[in-house]
Amino acid sequence: EVQLVESGGGLVQPGGSLRLSCAASGFTFSSYSMNWVRQSPGKGLEWVSYISSSSSTIYYADSVKGRFTISRDNAKNSLYLQMNSLRAEDTAVYFCARAYCSGGNCQWFFDLWGRGSLVTVSS
Amino acid sequence: SYELTQPPSVSVSPGQTARITCSGDTLPKQYAYWYQQKPGQAPVLVMYKDSERPSGIPERFSGSSSGTTVTLTISGVQAEDEADYYCQSADSSSTCVVFGGGTKLTVL
């Protein structure tokens, strides 16, 4: 089955750190660019970060730049998000999302999403 | 960065046509994409490149574009279509992905 499964969320104090993981299965993970997208409780979607298939290109939203680090391990079919200096406004469900790719060309939209992992930043 | 604007809510009766709009200054130059999200679930892509429907999405879903506005149209709305709908676009020059604020579709 083609799927993405996030893990690693939980409760963390302001200023703390957390590492999210996303396990991919059912497709050739190494051929796809990947993203993290978050959704604060009761709010809309916010793109967080992007990583190309080979990790050669990485982008971040301004709201997390300098605090979050995206990475991947193609041998383990896994995507990661290291979150440092967490703030209350980082509280959200974090989704990993696969970029649509065709013929080796990946686009800026998402054709497969995980169910999400909840991160709560609170003292 | 730029913004995409959606109406907060749209309500229709079963069998009617729902139209959800998304407005943004970059939409004449960039494609728009649409996602459906039901409570407690992950978003699902229902339209890409303004008017292309992914496999598995019912034919009652269609998309169109005119100037700075894109529209997701659901013809013959069914109760199962009740969900939040988000438009999304991207600006490759600024490596920026933007989502609209979302529209809650209520089937009366």
gemmi code that builds the backbone of each chain (N, CA, C; Angstrom):
import gemmi

chains = {
    "A": [
        ("GLU", (0.838, -1.188, 0.000), (0.000, 0.000, 0.000), (0.882, 1.250, 0.000)),
        ("VAL", (0.513, 2.189, -0.838), (1.240, 3.453, -0.899), (0.831, 4.307, 0.288)),
        ("GLN", (1.773, 4.653, 1.167), (1.409, 5.443, 2.328), (2.598, 6.156, 2.955)),
        ("LEU", (2.259, 7.168, 3.737), (3.209, 7.908, 4.548), (2.699, 7.869, 5.986)),
        ("VAL", (3.595, 7.576, 6.935), (3.201, 7.498, 8.333), (4.154, 8.326, 9.177)),
        ("GLU", (3.618, 9.379, 9.791), (4.419, 10.247, 10.641), (4.476, 9.723, 12.071)),
        ("SER", (5.543, 10.084, 12.767), (5.695, 9.738, 14.176), (6.621, 10.751, 14.840)),
        ("GLY", (6.646, 10.725, 16.169), (7.578, 11.564, 16.899), (6.976, 12.793, 17.542)),
        ("GLY", (5.694, 13.029, 17.317), (5.057, 14.187, 17.926), (4.854, 14.007, 19.423)),
        ("GLY", (4.467, 15.087, 20.071), (4.225, 15.021, 21.505), (4.216, 16.397, 22.128)),
        ("LEU", (4.257, 16.409, 23.465), (4.253, 17.656, 24.226), (5.694, 18.064, 24.535)),
        ("VAL", (6.008, 19.310, 24.248), (7.353, 19.820, 24.508), (7.243, 21.235, 25.051)),
        ("GLN", (8.162, 21.614, 25.922), (8.148, 22.961, 26.494), (8.702, 23.979, 25.503)),
        ("PRO", (8.274, 25.219, 25.635), (8.845, 26.272, 24.787), (10.359, 26.285, 24.903)),
        ("GLY", (11.006, 26.431, 23.754), (12.459, 26.401, 23.716), (13.033, 25.007, 23.517)),
        ("GLY", (12.185, 24.004, 23.610), (12.644, 22.627, 23.486), (12.779, 22.165, 22.043)),
        ("SER", (13.125, 20.892, 21.901), (13.359, 20.302, 20.587), (12.552, 19.026, 20.426)),
        ("LEU", (12.303, 18.685, 19.176), (11.572, 17.472, 18.838), (11.974, 17.068, 17.435)),
        ("ARG", (11.998, 15.766, 17.170), (12.308, 15.280, 15.825), (11.156, 14.443, 15.317)),
        ("LEU", (10.596, 14.850, 14.204), (9.532, 14.099, 13.548), (10.123, 13.181, 12.487)),
        ("SER", (9.482, 12.041, 12.317), (9.861, 11.105, 11.264), (8.652, 10.815, 10.391)),
        ("CYS", (8.919, 10.450, 9.160), (7.866, 10.059, 8.222), (8.361, 8.834, 7.469)),
        ("ALA", (7.684, 7.722, 7.652), (8.057, 6.475, 6.989), (7.232, 6.301, 5.723)),
        ("ALA", (7.921, 6.112, 4.605), (7.252, 5.943, 3.319), (7.266, 4.476, 2.912)),
        ("SER", (6.196, 4.052, 2.263), (6.136, 2.684, 1.769), (5.238, 2.610, 0.539)),
        ("GLY", (5.488, 1.595, -0.285), (4.654, 1.355, -1.451), (5.048, 2.110, -2.699)),
        ("PHE", (6.109, 2.915, -2.635), (6.572, 3.638, -3.815), (8.090, 3.866, -3.686)),
        ("THR", (8.705, 4.281, -4.772), (10.151, 4.499, -4.798), (10.457, 5.850, -4.173)),
        ("PHE", (10.649, 5.834, -2.871), (10.813, 7.065, -2.086), (11.928, 7.938, -2.657)),
        ("SER", (13.015, 7.331, -3.079), (14.194, 8.083, -3.517), (13.948, 8.886, -4.794)),
        ("SER", (12.818, 8.664, -5.446), (12.514, 9.373, -6.695), (11.664, 10.623, -6.487)),
        ("TYR", (11.262, 10.874, -5.260), (10.304, 11.935, -4.994), (10.871, 13.024, -4.091)),
        ("SER", (10.546, 14.281, -4.422), (10.738, 15.379, -3.486), (9.681, 15.256, -2.395)),
        ("MET", (10.028, 15.728, -1.207), (9.119, 15.602, -0.070), (8.987, 16.935, 0.653)),
        ("ASN", (7.914, 17.061, 1.395), (7.618, 18.301, 2.101), (7.036, 18.018, 3.485)),
        ("TRP", (7.117, 19.014, 4.335), (6.355, 19.051, 5.581), (5.358, 20.210, 5.490)),
        ("VAL", (4.136, 19.929, 5.899), (3.066, 20.921, 5.937), (2.418, 20.813, 7.313)),
        ("ARG", (2.088, 21.938, 7.932), (1.487, 21.872, 9.260), (0.127, 22.556, 9.292)),
        ("GLN", (-0.620, 22.223, 10.327), (-1.964, 22.775, 10.489), (-2.206, 23.009, 11.972)),
        ("SER", (-2.250, 24.271, 12.356), (-2.542, 24.615, 13.746), (-3.986, 24.257, 14.069)),
        ("PRO", (-4.275, 23.978, 15.344), (-5.626, 23.531, 15.717), (-6.722, 24.477, 15.216)),
        ("GLY", (-7.634, 23.936, 14.434), (-8.743, 24.721, 13.928), (-8.381, 25.712, 12.840)),
        ("LYS", (-7.153, 25.636, 12.346), (-6.683, 26.596, 11.349), (-6.396, 25.928, 10.004)),
        ("GLY", (-5.869, 26.728, 9.098), (-5.588, 26.230, 7.762), (-4.215, 25.588, 7.634)),
        ("LEU", (-3.875, 25.237, 6.408), (-2.620, 24.566, 6.109), (-1.497, 25.571, 5.896)),
        ("GLU", (-0.306, 25.215, 6.355), (0.876, 26.059, 6.171), (2.047, 25.194, 5.738)),
        ("TRP", (2.609, 25.482, 4.578), (3.792, 24.759, 4.116), (4.980, 25.112, 5.007)),
        ("VAL", (5.795, 24.113, 5.349), (6.910, 24.301, 6.271), (8.264, 24.153, 5.579)),
        ("SER", (8.447, 23.051, 4.829), (9.772, 22.797, 4.287), (9.703, 21.821, 3.121)),
        ("TYR", (10.737, 21.872, 2.279), (10.856, 21.040, 1.077), (12.254, 20.463, 1.000)),
        ("ILE", (12.351, 19.218, 0.521), (13.655, 18.614, 0.252), (13.572, 17.840, -1.055)),
        ("SER", (14.542, 18.021, -1.916), (14.548, 17.318, -3.190), (14.901, 15.848, -2.981)),
        ("SER", (14.750, 15.064, -4.033), (14.935, 13.615, -3.920), (16.343, 13.239, -3.461)),
        ("SER", (17.336, 14.009, -3.866), (18.723, 13.706, -3.516), (19.231, 14.530, -2.344)),
        ("SER", (18.349, 15.331, -1.748), (18.692, 16.239, -0.637), (19.548, 17.421, -1.078)),
        ("SER", (19.712, 17.606, -2.357), (20.584, 18.677, -2.847), (19.940, 20.056, -2.734)),
        ("THR", (18.626, 20.096, -2.683), (17.906, 21.370, -2.598), (16.933, 21.324, -1.431)),
        ("ILE", (17.004, 22.335, -0.599), (16.164, 22.428, 0.593), (15.631, 23.843, 0.715)),
        ("TYR", (14.361, 23.965, 1.077), (13.733, 25.263, 1.304), (12.952, 25.225, 2.613)),
        ("TYR", (12.815, 26.400, 3.217), (12.037, 26.542, 4.444), (11.108, 27.743, 4.347)),
        ("ALA", (9.985, 27.663, 5.051), (9.154, 28.838, 5.239), (9.881, 29.807, 6.163)),
        ("ASP", (9.643, 31.084, 5.981), (10.316, 32.086, 6.814), (10.028, 31.863, 8.301)),
        ("SER", (8.859, 31.336, 8.610), (8.449, 31.170, 10.008), (9.275, 30.136, 10.764)),
        ("VAL", (9.982, 29.271, 10.038), (10.755, 28.217, 10.707), (12.231, 28.252, 10.341)),
        ("LYS", (12.600, 29.127, 9.432), (13.990, 29.190, 8.967), (14.921, 29.463, 10.131)),
        ("GLY", (16.010, 28.663, 10.206), (16.985, 28.815, 11.275), (16.669, 28.004, 12.516)),
        ("ARG", (15.448, 27.454, 12.592), (15.050, 26.653, 13.760), (14.768, 25.200, 13.391)),
        ("PHE", (14.256, 24.970, 12.197), (13.895, 23.621, 11.751), (14.883, 23.143, 10.692)),
        ("THR", (15.127, 21.832, 10.673), (15.992, 21.229, 9.674), (15.319, 19.999, 9.076)),
        ("ILE", (15.170, 20.001, 7.763), (14.590, 18.851, 7.073), (15.723, 17.964, 6.565)),
        ("SER", (15.502, 16.664, 6.588), (16.488, 15.721, 6.061), (15.778, 14.446, 5.641)),
        ("ARG", (16.494, 13.585, 4.973), (15.911, 12.309, 4.537), (16.999, 11.249, 4.478)),
        ("ASP", (16.557, 10.000, 4.565), (17.441, 8.854, 4.422), (16.774, 7.929, 3.406)),
        ("ASN", (17.228, 7.983, 2.164), (16.583, 7.200, 1.114), (16.751, 5.702, 1.323)),
        ("ALA", (17.825, 5.304, 1.988), (18.041, 3.879, 2.264), (17.004, 3.351, 3.258)),
        ("LYS", (16.504, 4.241, 4.098), (15.508, 3.851, 5.096), (14.096, 4.315, 4.718)),
        ("ASN", (13.962, 4.891, 3.523), (12.640, 5.390, 3.073), (12.005, 6.307, 4.111)),
        ("SER", (12.812, 7.217, 4.622), (12.339, 8.056, 5.717), (12.672, 9.528, 5.513)),
        ("LEU", (11.737, 10.363, 5.980), (11.869, 11.817, 5.972), (11.862, 12.276, 7.424)),
        ("TYR", (12.616, 13.350, 7.701), (12.717, 13.830, 9.079), (12.514, 15.340, 9.137)),
        ("LEU", (12.111, 15.801, 10.310), (12.063, 17.237, 10.586), (12.567, 17.449, 12.002)),
        ("GLN", (13.763, 18.026, 12.120), (14.322, 18.385, 13.419), (13.836, 19.781, 13.771)),
        ("MET", (13.147, 19.900, 14.889), (12.558, 21.181, 15.296), (13.221, 21.645, 16.594)),
        ("ASN", (13.894, 22.762, 16.540), (14.570, 23.339, 17.707), (13.945, 24.681, 18.063)),
        ("SER", (14.236, 25.160, 19.260), (13.746, 26.470, 19.724), (12.240, 26.598, 19.484)),
        ("LEU", (11.517, 25.580, 19.897), (10.081, 25.544, 19.613), (9.327, 26.627, 20.365)),
        ("ARG", (8.288, 27.131, 19.704), (7.450, 28.200, 20.253), (6.003, 27.721, 20.313)),
        ("ALA", (5.205, 28.421, 21.091), (3.794, 28.049, 21.204), (3.115, 28.044, 19.836)),
        ("GLU", (3.508, 28.960, 18.977), (2.882, 29.057, 17.655), (3.290, 27.931, 16.704)),
        ("ASP", (4.216, 27.076, 17.138), (4.558, 25.894, 16.341), (3.619, 24.730, 16.634)),
        ("THR", (2.740, 24.897, 17.613), (1.762, 23.857, 17.921), (0.893, 23.586, 16.709)),
        ("ALA", (0.885, 22.334, 16.270), (0.173, 21.988, 15.037), (0.251, 20.489, 14.795)),
        ("VAL", (-0.584, 20.030, 13.885), (-0.418, 18.700, 13.304), (0.531, 18.856, 12.125)),
        ("TYR", (1.564, 18.049, 12.106), (2.573, 18.110, 11.048), (2.362, 16.928, 10.099)),
        ("PHE", (2.132, 17.273, 8.826), (1.936, 16.272, 7.783), (3.191, 16.173, 6.925)),
        ("CYS", (3.592, 14.975, 6.573), (4.548, 14.856, 5.484), (3.751, 14.674, 4.195)),
        ("ALA", (4.241, 15.234, 3.126), (3.500, 15.252, 1.870), (4.450, 15.030, 0.703)),
        ("ARG", (4.064, 14.148, -0.181), (4.881, 13.828, -1.346), (4.567, 14.801, -2.484)),
        ("ALA", (5.624, 15.322, -3.098), (5.426, 16.171, -4.273), (5.034, 15.311, -5.466)),
        ("TYR", (4.162, 15.835, -6.303), (3.810, 15.135, -7.540), (5.019, 15.148, -8.470)),
        ("CYS", (5.427, 13.973, -8.905), (6.574, 13.857, -9.799), (6.189, 12.996, -10.999)),
        ("SER", (6.628, 13.402, -12.168), (6.359, 12.641, -13.381), (7.557, 12.761, -14.311)),
        ("GLY", (8.083, 11.629, -14.733), (9.223, 11.648, -15.636), (10.433, 12.330, -15.054)),
        ("GLY", (10.600, 12.221, -13.744), (11.751, 12.828, -13.091), (11.593, 14.303, -12.784)),
        ("ASN", (10.462, 14.870, -13.176), (10.194, 16.284, -12.918), (9.152, 16.402, -11.808)),
        ("CYS", (9.553, 17.034, -10.704), (8.622, 17.182, -9.572), (8.013, 18.583, -9.560)),
        ("GLN", (6.752, 18.631, -9.187), (6.003, 19.876, -9.197), (5.743, 20.361, -7.769)),
        ("TRP", (5.244, 21.566, -7.683), (4.999, 22.167, -6.379), (3.571, 21.932, -5.903)),
        ("PHE", (3.150, 20.655, -5.941), (1.915, 20.311, -5.267), (2.033, 18.877, -4.776)),
        ("PHE", (1.044, 18.434, -3.983), (1.233, 17.250, -3.151), (0.159, 16.199, -3.436)),
        ("ASP", (0.604, 15.019, -3.863), (-0.365, 14.006, -4.268), (-0.530, 12.890, -3.254)),
        ("LEU", (0.243, 12.909, -2.176), (0.110, 11.895, -1.139), (0.461, 12.529, 0.194)),
        ("TRP", (-0.400, 12.335, 1.185), (-0.203, 12.907, 2.511), (-0.261, 11.821, 3.567)),
        ("GLY", (0.492, 12.015, 4.638), (0.330, 11.167, 5.799), (-0.833, 11.642, 6.648)),
        ("ARG", (-1.105, 10.938, 7.736), (-2.219, 11.293, 8.613), (-1.844, 12.378, 9.623)),
        ("GLY", (-0.556, 12.624, 9.740), (-0.112, 13.716, 10.595), (0.339, 13.280, 11.979)),
        ("SER", (1.148, 14.150, 12.596), (1.647, 13.933, 13.959), (1.488, 15.241, 14.722)),
        ("LEU", (0.855, 15.176, 15.890), (0.556, 16.385, 16.653), (1.740, 16.801, 17.513)),
        ("VAL", (2.130, 18.048, 17.368), (3.171, 18.655, 18.201), (2.516, 19.748, 19.034)),
        ("THR", (2.664, 19.653, 20.337), (2.108, 20.653, 21.249), (3.247, 21.301, 22.022)),
        ("VAL", (3.363, 22.606, 21.887), (4.409, 23.350, 22.591), (3.746, 24.150, 23.707)),
        ("SER", (4.002, 23.721, 24.927), (3.342, 24.348, 26.078), (4.112, 24.041, 27.356)),
        ("SER", (4.065, 24.985, 28.277), (4.707, 24.770, 29.568), (3.713, 24.191, 30.581)),
    ],
    "B": [
        ("SER", (6.058, 37.237, 0.273), (5.115, 36.178, -0.030), (3.805, 36.775, -0.528)),
        ("TYR", (2.923, 35.947, -0.979), (1.658, 36.443, -1.492), (0.521, 35.688, -0.839)),
        ("GLU", (-0.701, 36.093, -1.115), (-1.849, 35.499, -0.445), (-2.849, 34.934, -1.441)),
        ("LEU", (-3.547, 33.911, -0.992), (-4.679, 33.372, -1.727), (-5.914, 33.538, -0.848)),
        ("THR", (-6.981, 34.087, -1.412), (-8.173, 34.398, -0.638), (-9.336, 33.505, -1.025)),
        ("GLN", (-9.905, 32.850, -0.038), (-11.078, 31.996, -0.230), (-12.213, 32.467, 0.668)),
        ("PRO", (-13.468, 32.239, 0.269), (-14.580, 32.526, 1.182), (-14.534, 31.534, 2.329)),
        ("PRO", (-14.843, 31.972, 3.555), (-14.782, 31.048, 4.694), (-15.760, 29.885, 4.590)),
        ("SER", (-16.901, 30.117, 3.974), (-17.906, 29.068, 3.929), (-18.768, 29.162, 2.680)),
        ("VAL", (-19.241, 28.002, 2.260), (-20.189, 27.869, 1.159), (-21.201, 26.797, 1.574)),
        ("SER", (-22.468, 27.076, 1.350), (-23.514, 26.114, 1.706), (-24.391, 25.823, 0.492)),
        ("VAL", (-24.670, 24.552, 0.285), (-25.549, 24.151, -0.816), (-26.398, 22.966, -0.367)),
        ("SER", (-27.500, 22.765, -1.041), (-28.347, 21.600, -0.794), (-27.867, 20.445, -1.657)),
        ("PRO", (-28.135, 19.228, -1.239), (-27.729, 18.061, -2.044), (-28.275, 18.163, -3.463)),
        ("GLY", (-27.437, 17.812, -4.431), (-27.838, 17.847, -5.825), (-27.573, 19.177, -6.506)),
        ("GLN", (-27.339, 20.223, -5.723), (-27.023, 21.522, -6.316), (-25.545, 21.622, -6.668)),
        ("THR", (-25.177, 22.757, -7.240), (-23.793, 22.999, -7.638), (-23.110, 23.942, -6.652)),
        ("ALA", (-21.943, 23.518, -6.170), (-21.154, 24.356, -5.278), (-19.968, 24.931, -6.043)),
        ("ARG", (-19.750, 26.205, -5.866), (-18.596, 26.871, -6.481), (-17.768, 27.536, -5.393)),
        ("ILE", (-16.510, 27.146, -5.321), (-15.582, 27.672, -4.325), (-14.495, 28.435, -5.062)),
        ("THR", (-14.322, 29.694, -4.724), (-13.359, 30.533, -5.430), (-12.077, 30.731, -4.629)),
        ("CYS", (-11.042, 31.076, -5.350), (-9.724, 31.342, -4.766), (-9.104, 32.463, -5.591)),
        ("SER", (-8.742, 33.546, -4.939), (-8.222, 34.706, -5.650), (-6.804, 35.026, -5.209)),
        ("GLY", (-5.982, 35.400, -6.181), (-4.606, 35.774, -5.881), (-3.945, 36.423, -7.077)),
        ("ASP", (-3.086, 37.370, -6.806), (-2.469, 38.136, -7.890), (-1.581, 37.295, -8.792)),
        ("THR", (-1.022, 36.212, -8.261), (-0.108, 35.404, -9.074), (-0.820, 34.321, -9.873)),
        ("LEU", (-2.118, 34.160, -9.676), (-2.822, 33.049, -10.334), (-2.855, 33.131, -11.857)),
        ("PRO", (-2.776, 34.316, -12.457), (-2.676, 34.315, -13.928), (-1.376, 33.682, -14.436)),
        ("LYS", (-0.361, 33.614, -13.561), (0.941, 33.098, -13.980), (1.265, 31.736, -13.394)),
        ("GLN", (0.592, 31.356, -12.340), (0.879, 30.113, -11.646), (-0.371, 29.236, -11.588)),
        ("TYR", (-0.166, 27.936, -11.663), (-1.284, 27.017, -11.523), (-1.813, 27.015, -10.086)),
        ("ALA", (-3.071, 26.613, -9.970), (-3.686, 26.403, -8.662), (-4.022, 24.932, -8.488)),
        ("TYR", (-4.041, 24.528, -7.242), (-4.327, 23.149, -6.875), (-5.368, 23.180, -5.758)),
        ("TRP", (-6.162, 22.115, -5.656), (-7.221, 22.061, -4.649), (-7.133, 20.770, -3.847)),
        ("TYR", (-7.360, 20.912, -2.538), (-7.358, 19.770, -1.633), (-8.667, 19.746, -0.852)),
        ("GLN", (-9.134, 18.536, -0.599), (-10.305, 18.312, 0.241), (-9.823, 17.723, 1.554)),
        ("GLN", (-10.299, 18.264, 2.662), (-9.915, 17.718, 3.958), (-11.158, 17.525, 4.824)),
        ("LYS", (-11.384, 16.297, 5.208), (-12.477, 15.980, 6.122), (-11.938, 15.940, 7.549)),
        ("PRO", (-12.800, 16.158, 8.543), (-12.329, 16.254, 9.936), (-11.470, 15.067, 10.358)),
        ("GLY", (-10.325, 15.380, 10.935), (-9.428, 14.357, 11.442), (-8.682, 13.580, 10.390)),
        ("GLN", (-8.783, 14.008, 9.135), (-8.124, 13.274, 8.053), (-7.078, 14.145, 7.360)),
        ("ALA", (-6.234, 13.497, 6.599), (-5.249, 14.217, 5.799), (-5.920, 14.830, 4.576)),
        ("PRO", (-5.364, 15.902, 4.052), (-5.886, 16.462, 2.804), (-5.749, 15.477, 1.652)),
        ("VAL", (-6.655, 15.604, 0.704), (-6.645, 14.791, -0.519), (-6.671, 15.740, -1.712)),
        ("LEU", (-5.774, 15.511, -2.661), (-5.733, 16.333, -3.876), (-6.965, 16.029, -4.734)),
        ("VAL", (-7.732, 17.063, -5.076), (-8.922, 16.854, -5.915), (-8.830, 17.560, -7.267)),
        ("MET", (-7.857, 18.463, -7.413), (-7.692, 19.159, -8.688), (-6.267, 19.667, -8.776)),
        ("TYR", (-5.642, 19.568, -9.958), (-4.309, 20.114, -10.120), (-4.205, 20.855, -11.446)),
        ("LYS", (-3.244, 21.734, -11.524), (-3.034, 22.575, -12.707), (-4.354, 23.192, -13.160)),
        ("ASP", (-5.028, 23.815, -12.242), (-6.292, 24.543, -12.421), (-7.493, 23.640, -12.690)),
        ("SER", (-7.344, 22.687, -13.620), (-8.542, 21.972, -14.085), (-8.322, 20.488, -14.367)),
        ("GLU", (-7.197, 19.945, -13.911), (-6.925, 18.528, -14.120), (-7.385, 17.738, -12.898)),
        ("ARG", (-8.129, 16.680, -13.158), (-8.671, 15.879, -12.071), (-7.832, 14.617, -11.879)),
        ("PRO", (-7.323, 14.380, -10.655), (-6.549, 13.155, -10.412), (-7.429, 11.916, -10.577)),
        ("SER", (-6.789, 10.812, -10.852), (-7.544, 9.564, -10.952), (-8.201, 9.254, -9.613)),
        ("GLY", (-9.419, 8.753, -9.687), (-10.148, 8.407, -8.476), (-11.038, 9.517, -7.956)),
        ("ILE", (-10.882, 10.723, -8.481), (-11.739, 11.841, -8.062), (-12.983, 11.850, -8.957)),
        ("PRO", (-14.162, 11.921, -8.369), (-15.397, 11.861, -9.173), (-15.490, 12.975, -10.213)),
        ("GLU", (-16.158, 12.677, -11.309), (-16.288, 13.630, -12.412), (-17.078, 14.872, -12.025)),
        ("ARG", (-17.818, 14.813, -10.924), (-18.581, 15.997, -10.520), (-17.659, 17.133, -10.043)),
        ("PHE", (-16.397, 16.824, -9.816), (-15.426, 17.856, -9.451), (-14.783, 18.402, -10.729)),
        ("SER", (-14.786, 19.729, -10.866), (-14.121, 20.354, -12.006), (-13.483, 21.661, -11.557)),
        ("GLY", (-12.545, 22.147, -12.369), (-11.853, 23.382, -12.025), (-11.751, 24.304, -13.219)),
        ("SER", (-11.648, 25.592, -12.943), (-11.513, 26.576, -14.004), (-10.707, 27.754, -13.491)),
        ("SER", (-10.246, 28.556, -14.457), (-9.433, 29.705, -14.105), (-9.802, 30.891, -14.981)),
        ("SER", (-9.859, 32.066, -14.378), (-10.125, 33.287, -15.128), (-9.433, 34.449, -14.421)),
        ("GLY", (-8.400, 34.952, -15.055), (-7.678, 36.058, -14.467), (-7.057, 35.700, -13.120)),
        ("THR", (-7.393, 36.481, -12.117), (-6.807, 36.265, -10.793), (-7.648, 35.340, -9.918)),
        ("THR", (-8.633, 34.673, -10.513), (-9.513, 33.800, -9.735), (-9.595, 32.410, -10.348)),
        ("VAL", (-9.449, 31.415, -9.491), (-9.687, 30.034, -9.885), (-10.911, 29.544, -9.120)),
        ("THR", (-11.625, 28.597, -9.722), (-12.865, 28.111, -9.134), (-12.907, 26.594, -9.144)),
        ("LEU", (-13.233, 26.029, -7.993), (-13.512, 24.601, -7.887), (-15.029, 24.456, -7.893)),
        ("THR", (-15.529, 23.673, -8.844), (-16.966, 23.463, -8.978), (-17.301, 22.015, -8.675)),
        ("ILE", (-18.286, 21.823, -7.832), (-18.767, 20.479, -7.520), (-20.221, 20.412, -7.966)),
        ("SER", (-20.470, 19.644, -9.012), (-21.820, 19.529, -9.570), (-22.553, 18.359, -8.932)),
        ("GLY", (-23.837, 18.553, -8.642), (-24.575, 17.466, -8.013), (-23.968, 17.086, -6.676)),
        ("VAL", (-23.825, 18.075, -5.804), (-23.147, 17.868, -4.513), (-23.811, 16.731, -3.731)),
        ("GLN", (-22.961, 15.925, -3.119), (-23.440, 14.840, -2.270), (-23.021, 15.105, -0.822)),
        ("ALA", (-23.702, 14.465, 0.100), (-23.409, 14.657, 1.518), (-21.941, 14.375, 1.831)),
        ("GLU", (-21.342, 13.425, 1.134), (-19.953, 13.040, 1.380), (-18.965, 14.122, 0.941)),
        ("ASP", (-19.445, 15.126, 0.217), (-18.561, 16.214, -0.228), (-18.375, 17.274, 0.854)),
        ("GLU", (-19.127, 17.171, 1.928), (-18.978, 18.144, 3.022), (-17.587, 18.027, 3.610)),
        ("ALA", (-16.833, 19.117, 3.573), (-15.424, 19.101, 3.968), (-14.882, 20.520, 3.880)),
        ("ASP", (-13.634, 20.662, 4.310), (-12.894, 21.901, 4.071), (-12.132, 21.753, 2.762)),
        ("TYR", (-12.107, 22.825, 1.981), (-11.401, 22.822, 0.708), (-10.349, 23.934, 0.716)),
        ("TYR", (-9.129, 23.573, 0.333), (-8.018, 24.523, 0.312), (-7.460, 24.655, -1.099)),
        ("CYS", (-7.264, 25.880, -1.545), (-6.514, 26.080, -2.773), (-5.044, 26.275, -2.407)),
        ("GLN", (-4.187, 26.043, -3.378), (-2.737, 26.155, -3.160), (-2.081, 26.570, -4.452)),
        ("SER", (-1.063, 27.369, -4.340), (-0.266, 27.723, -5.503), (1.183, 27.827, -5.064)),
        ("ALA", (2.036, 28.100, -6.019), (3.463, 28.163, -5.721), (4.114, 29.219, -6.590)),
        ("ASP", (5.105, 29.856, -6.025), (5.863, 30.854, -6.749), (7.308, 30.371, -6.804)),
        ("SER", (7.704, 29.779, -7.908), (9.032, 29.167, -7.993), (10.144, 30.202, -7.851)),
        ("SER", (9.836, 31.447, -8.210), (10.873, 32.465, -8.111), (11.237, 32.769, -6.674)),
        ("SER", (10.299, 32.572, -5.782), (10.569, 32.842, -4.363), (10.539, 31.578, -3.532)),
        ("THR", (10.463, 30.433, -4.192), (10.381, 29.134, -3.514), (9.354, 29.192, -2.397)),
        ("CYS", (8.172, 29.643, -2.761), (7.138, 29.844, -1.762), (5.899, 29.055, -2.147)),
        ("VAL", (5.439, 28.229, -1.232), (4.180, 27.508, -1.406), (3.160, 28.182, -0.509)),
        ("VAL", (2.021, 28.508, -1.065), (0.994, 29.208, -0.301), (-0.336, 28.472, -0.402)),
        ("PHE", (-1.013, 28.387, 0.719), (-2.373, 27.845, 0.768), (-3.357, 28.982, 1.029)),
        ("GLY", (-4.543, 28.842, 0.474), (-5.621, 29.727, 0.850), (-6.083, 29.386, 2.261)),
        ("GLY", (-6.919, 30.225, 2.815), (-7.360, 30.038, 4.184), (-8.359, 28.909, 4.392)),
        ("GLY", (-8.871, 28.381, 3.284), (-9.799, 27.261, 3.379), (-11.256, 27.697, 3.330)),
        ("THR", (-12.080, 26.855, 2.743), (-13.516, 27.089, 2.652), (-14.250, 25.871, 3.184)),
        ("LYS", (-15.118, 26.093, 4.143), (-15.909, 24.989, 4.686), (-17.166, 24.832, 3.837)),
        ("LEU", (-17.275, 23.686, 3.171), (-18.462, 23.389, 2.380), (-19.453, 22.630, 3.255)),
        ("THR", (-20.618, 23.209, 3.413), (-21.684, 22.580, 4.171), (-22.776, 22.116, 3.219)),
        ("VAL", (-23.143, 20.859, 3.337), (-24.248, 20.311, 2.543), (-25.483, 20.300, 3.427)),
        ("LEU", (-26.438, 21.131, 3.084), (-27.595, 21.366, 3.944), (-28.522, 20.157, 4.035)),
    ],
}
model = gemmi.Model(1)
for chain_id, residues in chains.items():
    chain = gemmi.Chain(chain_id)
    for i, (resn, *xyz) in enumerate(residues, 1):
        res = gemmi.Residue()
        res.name, res.seqid = resn, gemmi.SeqId(i, " ")
        for name, pos in zip(("N", "CA", "C"), xyz):
            atom = gemmi.Atom()
            atom.name, atom.element = name, gemmi.Element(name[0])
            atom.pos, atom.b_iso = gemmi.Position(*pos), 0.0
            res.add_atom(atom)
        chain.add_residue(res)
    model.add_chain(chain)
structure = gemmi.Structure()
structure.add_model(model)
structure.setup_entities()
